[in-house]
Amino acid sequence: MAHNTVDPATITLEMAQRIRGWRVDEDFTWRAVARAASDLWGSAYGSNQIYGEDLCAVAATMLGEDPHREPWN
């Protein structure tokens, strides 16, 4: 399901790689990804799970990966 919490144009390649690191390498939940992103980049979403899921979907797509398959899910 597509949400509207993340504008893909606001995510840089460096941000996408950081998001991937949290989700894939550090095994963060979507809530933890959202919290880490909010803390680092100043988002008002906090630990909103939908925001974390959207961040991961945008990052995976930018990196040429499927956010619904391994290693993302």
N, C-alpha and C positions, 0 to 999 in steps of 0.2 A: 504494500500500500504506500502510495506516495504522500508524504506530508509536505508542509511548506515552511518548516522552521529554519532551513538552511538555503541560502542563495548560492548555488555553485560558483558563481562569479567571485564570491568573497573568499573562497578557499584556494590558497596557493599550493603549489606542489610540495613545498616544505611542510605546510600544515597537514596535507594529506598523508605525507610520510610519517609525521608525528602521530596522527590519529591511528594509522595502521600499526605503528609501534605499540600504542596503548592497547588496542583491541587484540592484535595478533600475537605480538611478542610478550606483552605483559598480561595478557588474558583478562583485560578489563571488561566489565559488563557495560552495557550501553549507558547505564546510569553513571558509572565511573568515568567513561569517556566524556560524557556531558559535563560532569563535575570538573575533570581535569582541563577540558577546553574552556569552560567558563572561568576557572581560576586563572588560566594562562592568558586568555584573549579577552577577558572581560565581558562575557555574555551574561545576559540577565536570565538565561534559562536554568542556570544552576545544574542540578542533577536530574533534569527532566529526561526520562527514558526515551521519549520520542525524539528529542533533540539529539541524543547520543546515537540513536539508530539512523537518523538522517545524516549526521556527520559521517558515520561509517559508510553509508550508501554513496554519498558524494565522493568521499576519499577513495573508496574501492573503484568506483567508475573512473575517476581521474587516473588511477594507477593501472587501468586496463584489467581489473579483476571483477568478479561477480560478488556483490555483497551478500548474496544468499547462499554461497557455497564456501567450502573450505578455502582458505584458512580463516575467513571472516566469521563464519557461523558454524 
